Amino acid sequence: NTNGSQTSVTQMYRGVTEEASGINIENADNVIFLYPNPVVDVIYFDSNLEIDKVRVYSELGQLVKEFKPQKNQINISDLKKGIYILKVYVEDQLKSFKFFKN
């Protein structure tokens, strides 16, 4: 953008919007926002839906952790630095995305 206004970089993946500060998953009737990304210790969830469970997979697809989120957050401080896949189970839906652990 050359007019001097600020811009943000956003990538769209089939209803998943990834921004620098987190990931926003939208459907016609629900929204889940997960932040921050990259994450150091805790991933926070902001959603109007109840999250049933969350699974964390290595980049190779191995299950490394499973959670029932407490107070809309999960602690991943024990994970090594790297790229992981987070699968969020909400009602009858499954949402997946990558996150970076610092």
Secondary structure, DSSP 8 states (H G I E B T S, - for coil): --SS------EEETTEEEETTEEEEE-SS-EEEEE-SSBSSEEEEEESS-EEEEEEEETTS-EEEEE--BTTEEE-TTS-SEEEEEEEEETTEEEEEEEEE-
